[in-house]
Amino acid sequence: MDKLILINKQFKNKLINKRIGESKFGEHVQILPNITPIYEQLKNLDVKYVIFGIPEDIGVFGNHGKSGSSKAWDATLNALLNIQSNAYTNPKSVLLLGHLDFSEELERVSQLNPSKKKHIKIARSIVENIDNHVSNLVYQIVRAGKIPIIIGGGHNNAYGNIKGTSLGLNKAINAINFDAHSDFRPEEGRHSGNGFSYAYAEGFLEKYFVFGLHENYTSAKLFESLKKFKFIRFNTFESIEIRKELKFKAEMNRALNFVSENSFGIEIDCDAIQNIPSSAATPSGFSVNKTRTFLTYFAQHVNASYLHICEAAPTKRTNTQIGKLISYFITDFIRAHDN
């Protein structure tokens, strides 16, 4: 747990903008007083959800993507702590844990050149180390009987989420991925485009549904592979939203039926959402409200075992927008899973 930086009371209170007559979410979430032993503390704490951040974009760099997802955690904290505390947000069921600190690794990668193969190889080896820290923390949370809510970071962290949850539950799990890309690329060294393929190859992932693939950005070879694998199901964004061949609600139901017989993780990649700053931002994608509907639908199921929100890449201009967006997703998940 040497990479885990806990949220402390002083830091939390600095971020809360108090107003007379209002009670803010951040005033009522729980925090840990110290870091060890983390499993025993989590197990004995009367909370249901544990929120933590992974502020890194090294997996995105290793996938030749656009950096910036390392900034989403700070944007989220500023917004989340200042939403209202009420019966709909239920902050007392939440532990705000902190974040995994990869600042040294980020500094190292900032010196690398993405056009050089040996530098990409270095970044991918660093991602393997990140995997270990993420999977270990998720494992501790799940083993303690809590539900992780993970704010990325790149989609490389899906691997650590799946592995950690699988180890915590002592079984392979399923995953539903709301994404423009399958992230089931070859095992060529760890990066943001192959978290699910590695998780499957190593026995942590059992069934996998990709919701909303973009036809323009999925290779013919990958489509052939996805159709061949019996443990994978998918649909495309164009078949639902453009050609209207499939209905959104019916496809959600098909996906839920496929993954929900077992514990499953919910992966929300902001690359799938229209006009949201992300590592692969798109002018054509699902709306924010459709995304919230999707998340709520899957979070209602008892077997929903974690939530991961990733790839958002806020700028100074869009920092508040991204913070609010991710805060909506977090509270949608909590509301739906509590009901």
LOPANU-619630 format. One record per residue: residue in one letter; x, y, z of N, C-alpha, C in turn. Coordinates in pm, whole numbers, padded with zeros to 5 digits, always signed. Layout:
<pts>
AXYZXYZXYZ/...
</pts>
This chain:
<pts>
M+00082-00121+00000+00000+00000+00000+00086+00127+00000/D+00212+00113-00044+00302+00228-00040+00262+00338-00138/K+00177+00307-00234+00133+00407-00332+00003+00476-00293/L-00064+00426-00191-00194+00482-00152-00177+00606-00065/I-00234+00716-00112-00236+00842-00036-00379+00864+00014/L-00396+00860+00145-00530+00876+00202-00576+01022+00196/I-00706+01039+00179-00768+01171+00198-00771+01199+00347/N-00723+01315+00390-00734+01349+00532-00838+01459+00552/K-00877+01475+00675-00986+01568+00708-00954+01712+00668/Q-00833+01755+00692-00794+01893+00660-00803+01919+00510/F-00751+01826+00430-00754+01840+00285-00898+01840+00234/K-00977+01748+00287-01118+01737+00247-01193+01865+00277/N-01176+01916+00396-01250+02036+00437-01211+02160+00355/K-01086+02163+00308-01041+02275+00225-01118+02281+00093/L-01160+02166+00045-01228+02159-00086-01378+02186-00076/I-01432+02183+00045-01577+02199+00061-01613+02347+00071/N-01705+02389-00014-01756+02526-00010-01886+02527+00070/K-01876+02558+00198-01993+02553+00285-02084+02673+00262/R-02216+02645+00271-02315+02751+00255-02421+02736+00364/I-02465+02845+00418-02567+02844+00524-02694+02778+00471/G-02746+02686+00549-02871+02619+00512-02851+02498+00423/E-02725+02467+00389-02698+02352+00304-02603+02255+00374/S-02616+02129+00337-02527+02026+00389-02464+01956+00269/K-02331+01958+00263-02261+01907+00146-02219+01760+00162/F-02211+01692+00051-02171+01551+00044-02040+01527+00119/G-01944+01616+00097-01813+01600+00158-01810+01612+00308/E-01912+01673+00366-01918+01686+00512-01957+01555+00580/H-02010+01459+00503-02065+01337+00563-02000+01208+00516/V-01917+01214+00411-01846+01091+00372-01745+01055+00479/Q-01715+00928+00488-01617+00883+00586-01477+00879+00524/I-01376+00892+00609-01237+00880+00567-01165+00789+00666/L-01049+00734+00624-00971+00650+00715-00870+00734+00792/P-00851+00707+00920-00755+00783+01000-00610+00747+00969/N-00586+00622+00930-00449+00580+00897-00455+00466+00797/I-00340+00431+00743-00337+00341+00627-00330+00193+00662/T-00287+00158+00784-00272+00017+00815-00346-00019+00943/P-00398-00142+00955-00414-00239+00846-00541-00205+00767/I-00530-00184+00640-00641-00131+00562-00757-00230+00552/Y-00728-00358+00537-00834-00458+00525-00922-00461+00650/E-00859-00463+00767-00935-00469+00893-01020-00343+00910/Q-00965-00228+00874-01041-00104+00885-01163-00106+00794/L-01142-00148+00671-01252-00154+00574-01360-00252+00619/K-01316-00367+00667-01410-00471+00707-01500-00424+00821/N-01445-00347+00912-01519-00305+01031-01593-00172+01013/L-01576-00109+00898-01637+00021+00875-01779+00005+00820/D-01872+00084+00870-02011+00075+00827-02033+00161+00701/V-01974+00117+00592-01996+00181+00462-02017+00070+00359/K-02073+00108+00245-02097+00011+00138-02003+00034+00019/Y-01966+00161-00003-01888+00198-00121-01755+00261-00081/V-01652+00228-00157-01520+00285-00134-01473+00351-00264/I-01456+00484-00259-01416+00559-00378-01266+00588-00371/F-01196+00558-00481-01056+00598-00489-01020+00633-00633/G-00911+00708-00648-00868+00755-00779-00738+00692-00824/I-00721+00686-00956-00596+00641-01017-00554+00749-01116/P-00493+00857-01067-00457+00967-01157-00331+00937-01238/E-00349+00867-01349-00237+00836-01437-00288+00826-01580/D-00197+00845-01676-00232+00825-01817-00118+00753-01889/I-00046+00671-01814+00068+00598-01871+00021+00488-01964/G-00090+00422-01929-00146+00320-02017-00195+00380-02148/V-00244+00504-02142-00287+00574-02263-00165+00606-02350/F-00057+00654-02287+00069+00680-02358+00117+00552-02427/G+00111+00440-02354+00156+00312-02408+00070+00261-02522/N-00048+00322-02539-00140+00286-02648-00144+00395-02755/H-00044+00484-02751-00033+00595-02848-00153+00689-02843/G-00213+00704-02724-00331+00789-02709-00295+00928-02658/K-00398+01009-02641-00383+01146-02594-00383+01150-02442/S-00282+01213-02383-00271+01218-02238-00374+01316-02179/G-00388+01312-02046-00479+01403-01977-00570+01336-01878/S-00583+01202-01888-00674+01132-01796-00621+01129-01653/S-00495+01167-01633-00440+01175-01497-00504+01287-01416/K-00575+01378-01483-00632+01495-01416-00777+01477-01372/A-00837+01366-01407-00980+01348-01380-01011+01332-01230/W-00918+01274-01155-00942+01251-01012-00958+01383-00937/D-00868+01476-00960-00876+01606-00891-01004+01679-00930/A-01041+01673-01057-01164+01737-01103-01285+01677-01033/T-01282+01545-01014-01393+01475-00949-01406+01515-00803/L-01295+01520-00732-01297+01555-00590-01363+01691-00568/N-01321+01789-00646-01374+01925-00630-01525+01930-00649/A-01575+01853-00743-01719+01855-00770-01797+01767-00672/L-01749+01645-00650-01822+01548-00569-01842+01596-00426/L-01739+01651-00366-01748+01692-00227-01848+01806-00207/N-01882+01875-00315-01970+01992-00303-02112+01972-00355/I-02148+01849-00392-02289+01824-00421-02364+01818-00289/Q-02495+01824-00296-02577+01827-00175-02582+01690-00106/S-02585+01691+00025-02608+01571+00103-02758+01562+00131/N-02819+01455+00080-02963+01434+00103-02995+01286+00086/A-03122+01253+00091-03163+01113+00083-03130+01050-00052/Y-03108+01133-00154-03078+01082-00288-02929+01056-00309/T-02844+01122-00233-02699+01104-00252-02635+01013-00148/N-02690+01007-00028-02653+00911+00076-02502+00902+00101/P-02436+01012+00138-02290+01009+00157-02243+00925+00274/K-02330+00898+00372-02286+00822+00489-02254+00677+00456/S-02296+00631+00336-02264+00494+00294-02131+00488+00219/V-02060+00602+00213-01942+00614+00129-01816+00639+00212/L-01709+00566+00177-01575+00597+00226-01498+00660+00111/L-01449+00780+00132-01361+00845+00035-01218+00809+00076/L-01158+00717+00002-01032+00658+00046-00911+00746+00014/G-00895+00782-00111-00778+00858-00153-00739+00819-00294/H-00609+00821-00324-00567+00787-00460-00434+00711-00458/L-00410+00637-00565-00281+00572-00584-00188+00672-00652/D-00075+00695-00591+00016+00801-00635+00122+00746-00731/F+00105+00780-00859+00203+00739-00960+00275+00861-01017/S+00296+00962-00934+00360+01086-00981+00503+01061-01029/E+00575+00973-00961+00713+00943-01003+00712+00877-01141/E+00619+00784-01160+00608+00715-01288+00567+00812-01399/L+00477+00903-01367+00433+01003-01466+00550+01094-01506/E+00630+01131-01409+00747+01214-01438+00843+01140-01531/R+00862+01014-01505+00952+00934-01589+00899+00926-01732/V+00770+00902-01746+00711+00887-01880+00709+01020-01954/S+00704+01130-01881+00704+01262-01946+00834+01287-02023/Q+00938+01210-01990+01067+01224-02059+01077+01133-02181/L+00976+01050-02203+00980+00953-02312+00921+01010-02441/N+00963+00953-02552+00917+00994-02684+00824+00886-02739/P+00693+00918-02760+00597+00815-02804+00626+00760-02944/S+00712+00827-03020+00744+00778-03155+00855+00673-03152/K+00917+00653-03036+01024+00554-03024+00971+00425-02961/K+00992+00314-03031+00939+00185-02985+00993+00146-02848/K+01120+00174-02823+01177+00134-02694+01117+00215-02579/H+01074+00340-02608+01010+00421-02506+00868+00372-02477/I+00798+00329-02582+00666+00269-02564+00678+00141-02480/K+00783+00065-02505+00805-00058-02430+00829-00028-02282/I+00904+00079-02254+00928+00120-02115+00796+00156-02047/A+00712+00235-02116+00582+00276-02060+00496+00153-02030/R+00497+00057-02119+00416-00064-02098+00465-00146-01980/S+00595-00145-01956+00647-00216-01839+00606-00146-01710/I+00597-00012-01715+00550+00065-01599+00403+00033-01570/V+00324+00014-01676+00182-00020-01659+00167-00152-01584/E+00257-00247-01609+00251-00374-01536+00266-00351-01386/N+00350-00259-01347+00366-00225-01206+00241-00158-01150/I+00182-00068-01229+00055-00005-01190-00052-00111-01168/D-00058-00209-01258-00154-00320-01246-00149-00383-01107/N-00028-00407-01059-00012-00475-00930-00072-00393-00815/H-00049-00264-00818-00101-00177-00712-00253-00167-00718/V-00306-00154-00840-00451-00142-00856-00521-00271-00813/S-00473-00383-00862-00539-00511-00830-00532-00541-00681/N-00421-00505-00616-00407-00530-00472-00505-00447-00391/L-00522-00319-00428-00614-00234-00354-00759-00278-00376/V-00794-00308-00500-00930-00355-00528-00957-00486-00454/Y-00859-00574-00452-00872-00700-00379-00903-00677-00231/Q-00832-00585-00167-00854-00556-00025-00996-00503-00001/I-01043-00417-00091-01177-00357-00077-01285-00464-00093/V-01272-00545-00197-01373-00648-00226-01372-00756-00119/R-01254-00797-00077-01242-00900+00028-01307-00852+00158/A-01305-00721+00181-01367-00664+00302-01518-00649+00287/G-01572-00690+00172-01717-00687+00152-01771-00553+00104/K-01684-00467+00052-01726-00335+00003-01723-00332-00150/I-01783-00228-00207-01791-00212-00352-01700-00097-00395/P-01599-00126-00476-01510-00019-00521-01575+00068-00629/I-01554+00199-00618-01586+00294-00724-01453+00358-00761/I-01405+00327-00882-01269+00362-00922-01274+00473-01027/I-01201+00581-01002-01197+00693-01096-01058+00695-01161/G-01056+00669-01292-00929+00670-01365-00892+00809-01407/G-00777+00819-01472-00695+00713-01523-00742+00656-01657/G-00646+00578-01713-00672+00512-01840-00748+00382-01824/H-00791+00329-01940-00870+00206-01936-00783+00083-01916/N-00652+00100-01914-00563-00008-01873-00599-00060-01735/N-00659+00025-01652-00690-00016-01514-00808-00111-01503/A-00878-00136-01615-00981-00240-01614-00921-00374-01572/Y-00797-00399-01615-00730-00525-01580-00717-00539-01428/G-00665-00437-01363-00649-00443-01218-00781-00453-01144/N-00884-00385-01196-01017-00393-01135-01072-00535-01142/I-01061-00595-01261-01113-00731-01281-01034-00832-01199/K-00902-00821-01205-00818-00915-01129-00843-00902-00979/G-00845-00780-00928-00865-00759-00785-01001-00808-00737/T-01104-00782-00816-01239-00828-00780-01247-00979-00787/S-01188-01037-00891-01186-01182-00905-01116-01250-00787/L-01002-01197-00748-00930-01254-00634-01008-01234-00504/G-01071-01117-00490-01148-01089-00369-01269-01178-00353/L-01329-01216-00466-01447-01304-00464-01410-01450-00483/N-01283-01474-00513-01231-01610-00535-01300-01681-00652/K-01323-01605-00760-01381-01664-00881-01362-01565-00997/A-01367-01617-01119-01365-01528-01236-01495-01449-01239/I-01489-01327-01291-01608-01242-01296-01638-01202-01440/N-01751-01136-01462-01790-01084-01592-01772-00933-01595/A-01784-00874-01714-01772-00729-01727-01860-00677-01838/I-01920-00561-01816-01993-00486-01918-01915-00358-01942/N-01880-00333-02067-01796-00218-02101-01868-00125-02196/F-01903-00006-02148-01967+00098-02228-01854+00176-02295/D-01829+00147-02424-01703+00193-02482-01713+00199-02634/A-01641+00293-02692-01629+00302-02838-01531+00199-02892/H-01450+00141-02803-01347+00046-02843-01358-00080-02756/S-01312-00192-02807-01326-00318-02733-01220-00333-02625/D-01104-00267-02642-00991-00286-02552-00958-00433-02533/F-00974-00507-02643-00941-00650-02643-00831-00676-02747/R-00736-00585-02749-00626-00593-02843-00525-00699-02799/P-00431-00735-02887-00336-00842-02855-00253-00815-02730/E-00201-00922-02672-00115-00915-02553+00027-00882-02598/E+00049-00753-02621+00174-00704-02678+00250-00618-02578/G+00218-00634-02450+00267-00543-02346+00150-00458-02301/R+00144-00431-02172+00023-00371-02114+00005-00225-02152/H-00119-00192-02193-00157-00055-02223-00308-00042-02213/S-00361+00074-02247-00504+00098-02226-00595+00024-02324/G-00536-00039-02425-00618-00107-02525-00627-00257-02509/N-00572-00314-02402-00578-00461-02390-00601-00511-02247/G-00663-00429-02165-00690-00472-02028-00779-00594-02019/F-00880-00600-02106-00975-00712-02101-00915-00839-02159/S-00833-00827-02264-00771-00946-02322-00674-01011-02223/Y-00597-00929-02151-00508-00983-02049-00587-01046-01934/A-00694-00979-01893-00775-01033-01782-00836-01168-01819/Y-00879-01182-01944-00934-01310-01989-00825-01416-01998/A-00713-01380-02059-00604-01477-02078-00553-01533-01945/E-00561-01452-01840-00510-01495-01710-00618-01554-01619/G-00739-01571-01673-00844-01643-01602-00927-01562-01504/F-00916-01428-01510-00993-01345-01417-01126-01300-01476/L-01137-01298-01608-01257-01255-01678-01323-01375-01744/E-01454-01391-01719-01527-01505-01775-01611-01463-01896/K-01703-01368-01879-01786-01320-01990-01768-01169-02005/Y-01777-01123-02128-01747-00984-02158-01843-00930-02264/F-01910-00819-02232-02000-00754-02328-01950-00612-02354/V-01928-00580-02482-01887-00445-02522-02009-00374-02580/F-02047-00264-02518-02170-00193-02555-02134-00065-02630/G-02171-00058-02760-02156+00066-02836-02026+00082-02912/L-01967-00028-02958-01846-00019-03040-01866+00076-03157/H-01765+00154-03189-01770+00241-03307-01714+00166-03427/E-01795+00155-03530-01758+00075-03647-01637+00132-03719/N-01619+00263-03717-01505+00326-03786-01372+00302-03716/Y-01377+00260-03590-01255+00248-03511-01234+00109-03454/T-01294+00009-03521-01272-00131-03485-01228-00203-03611/S-01110-00264-03608-01055-00326-03729-01135-00449-03771/A-01124-00483-03899-01192-00602-03951-01145-00727-03878/K-01014-00732-03850-00958-00848-03780-01015-00860-03639/L-01031-00747-03572-01085-00749-03436-01233-00787-03437/F-01309-00737-03535-01450-00777-03547-01461-00928-03566/E-01374-00985-03648-01374-01131-03670-01349-01206-03540/S-01253-01156-03463-01220-01221-03335-01337-01211-03237/L-01397-01092-03228-01508-01072-03134-01626-01161-03167/K-01651-01181-03297-01763-01268-03339-01732-01415-03313/K-01604-01449-03315-01564-01590-03299-01570-01634-03153/F-01536-01545-03061-01529-01583-02920-01668-01598-02859/K-01694-01712-02799-01826-01737-02739-01846-01661-02608/F-01737-01623-02543-01750-01554-02415-01768-01404-02433/I-01767-01356-02557-01784-01213-02585-01912-01188-02664/R-01983-01084-02625-02095-01032-02704-02072-00883-02721/F-02127-00826-02826-02111-00682-02849-02224-00630-02937/N-02238-00498-02937-02320-00430-03036-02243-00306-03079/T-02293-00234-03177-02224-00114-03221-02311+00009-03199/F-02244+00120-03181-02313+00248-03164-02401+00278-03284/E-02348+00255-03404-02422+00288-03526-02548+00204-03541/S-02542+00076-03500-02659-00010-03513-02772+00033-03420/I-02736+00100-03308-02837+00145-03212-02883+00288-03240/E-02790+00379-03253-02824+00522-03256-02837+00581-03397/I-02771+00522-03496-02772+00580-03630-02869+00505-03721/R-02849+00374-03737-02936+00296-03828-03064+00249-03760/K-03066+00254-03627-03184+00215-03547-03224+00069-03570/E-03125-00016-03600-03152-00158-03620-03179-00228-03487/L-03118-00175-03382-03133-00230-03248-03188-00122-03155/K-03261-00164-03055-03316-00068-02959-03230-00065-02833/F-03207+00057-02786-03118+00079-02672-03160-00004-02551/K-03287+00002-02514-03333-00070-02395-03324-00221-02412/A-03360-00269-02530-03352-00414-02557-03209-00463-02552/E-03116-00380-02600-02975-00418-02597-02919-00416-02455/M-02964-00322-02373-02924-00323-02232-02971-00452-02166/N-03093-00492-02197-03148-00614-02139-03070-00738-02185/R-03034-00740-02315-02955-00852-02367-02819-00859-02299/A-02757-00744-02282-02626-00739-02218-02634-00782-02071/L-02736-00733-02002-02751-00768-01860-02774-00918-01845/N-02856-00976-01930-02880-01120-01924-02751-01199-01945/F-02662-01145-02027-02537-01214-02058-02439-01211-01941/V-02430-01096-01871-02326-01083-01768-02374-01105-01626/S-02506-01097-01601-02553-01085-01463-02573-01216-01388/E-02551-01330-01452-02561-01456-01379-02446-01472-01280/N-02343-01390-01299-02225-01392-01213-02197-01249-01166/S-02109-01231-01071-02065-01097-01034-02004-01029-01156/F-02031-00899-01173-01979-00830-01291-01938-00686-01257/G-01839-00638-01330-01795-00501-01317-01857-00414-01423/I-01880-00287-01391-01933-00189-01486-01820-00094-01523/E-01787-00090-01651-01681-00004-01703-01743+00105-01789/I-01721+00230-01754-01770+00344-01832-01650+00419-01888/D-01632+00412-02020-01523+00482-02086-01579+00610-02148/C-01524+00723-02106-01576+00852-02154-01551+00876-02302/D-01470+00791-02367-01454+00797-02512-01587+00769-02584/A-01680+00704-02516-01806+00667-02579-01910+00779-02574/I-01880+00887-02502-01979+00993-02478-01950+01114-02567/Q-02052+01161-02633-02035+01269-02731-01983+01398-02667/N-01879+01453-02731-01822+01584-02696-01770+01595-02553/I-01722+01483-02499-01659+01485-02367-01508+01476-02385/P-01432+01570-02324-01286+01563-02337-01233+01431-02282/S-01167+01355-02367-01117+01224-02327-00995+01189-02412/S-00939+01072-02386-00818+01033-02459-00844+01008-02607/A-00969+00976-02641-01008+00960-02782-01147+01021-02799/A-01154+01152-02780-01284+01223-02779-01356+01205-02912/T-01490+01198-02905-01569+01176-03025-01677+01282-03042/P-01699+01331-03166-01811+01422-03191-01943+01348-03207/S-01936+01214-03218-02055+01132-03237-02051+01017-03138/G-02141+01021-03041-02142+00916-02939-02271+00922-02860/F-02282+00841-02758-02400+00842-02672-02404+00974-02594/S-02523+01021-02566-02538+01142-02485-02506+01112-02339/V-02483+01216-02263-02459+01200-02119-02580+01135-02053/N-02699+01177-02090-02819+01121-02026-02840+00975-02061/K-02807+00935-02186-02814+00794-02223-02713+00713-02141/T-02597+00772-02119-02493+00705-02039-02541+00686-01895/R-02605+00788-01840-02657+00777-01704-02767+00672-01695/T-02851+00664-01797-02955+00562-01802-02893+00423-01804/F-02791+00407-01887-02720+00279-01897-02660+00239-01762/L-02590+00330-01701-02525+00303-01573-02627+00266-01466/T-02735+00340-01459-02840+00312-01360-02901+00173-01382/Y-02922+00138-01506-02984+00008-01540-02898-00107-01487/F-02768-00100-01509-02680-00210-01467-02649-00206-01318/A-02642-00087-01262-02610-00074-01120-02722-00127-01030/Q-02843-00135-01081-02955-00185-01002-02940-00333-00968/H-02861-00405-01045-02851-00550-01025-02763-00583-00905/V-02804-00681-00830-02734-00721-00708-02592-00769-00736/N-02566-00820-00856-02433-00873-00888-02336-00768-00942/A-02380-00641-00950-02288-00534-00989-02183-00518-00879/S-02057-00543-00911-01954-00557-00807-01855-00442-00801/Y-01844-00363-00906-01762-00242-00901-01803-00149-01014/L-01764-00023-01000-01780+00077-01106-01644+00138-01136/H-01613+00147-01265-01490+00213-01309-01525+00319-01413/I-01486+00443-01388-01507+00554-01483-01369+00598-01529/C-01346+00596-01660-01210+00619-01707-01204+00703-01834/E-01081+00743-01867-01042+00809-01992-01086+00955-02004/A-01159+01009-01906-01191+01153-01911-01062+01231-01899/A-01046+01335-01982-00922+01413-01984-00953+01562-01978/P-00981+01614-01857-01022+01754-01845-00909+01852-01875/T-00947+01964-01932-00857+02078-01948-00896+02181-01843/K-00822+02292-01835-00859+02397-01741-01001+02446-01768/R-01036+02454-01894-01168+02505-01932-01280+02405-01901/T-01247+02275-01908-01351+02173-01891-01341+02100-01758/N-01258+02148-01667-01236+02080-01540-01366+02064-01459/T-01443+02171-01450-01570+02166-01375-01669+02074-01443/Q-01675+02080-01575-01767+01994-01651-01738+01847-01625/I-01612+01808-01632-01575+01667-01610-01602+01627-01465/G-01571+01715-01372-01597+01684-01231-01745+01659-01205/K-01830+01744-01261-01974+01725-01245-02022+01597-01312/L-01970+01570-01432-02009+01450-01506-01980+01324-01425/I-01858+01313-01375-01821+01192-01301-01896+01184-01168/S-01925+01299-01108-02005+01300-00984-02146+01248-01008/Y-02204+01285-01122-02335+01229-01159-02327+01077-01171/F-02223+01028-01236-02210+00883-01254-02195+00812-01119/I-02115+00868-01031-02094+00807-00899-02226+00799-00823/T-02298+00909-00816-02424+00910-00739-02533+00830-00807/D-02533+00823-00940-02629+00736-01010-02605+00590-00969/F-02479+00550-00965-02446+00413-00928-02492+00382-00786/I-02463+00473-00693-02500+00452-00553-02653+00445-00537/R-02723+00539-00598-02870+00540-00589-02930+00412-00641/A-02884+00370-00759-02941+00252-00822-02909+00124-00744/H-02786+00115-00695-02745-00009-00627-02807-00020-00488/D-02843+00094-00430-02908+00093-00298-03054+00051-00305/N-03115+00069-00422-03259+00040-00435-03288-00106-00464/
</pts>
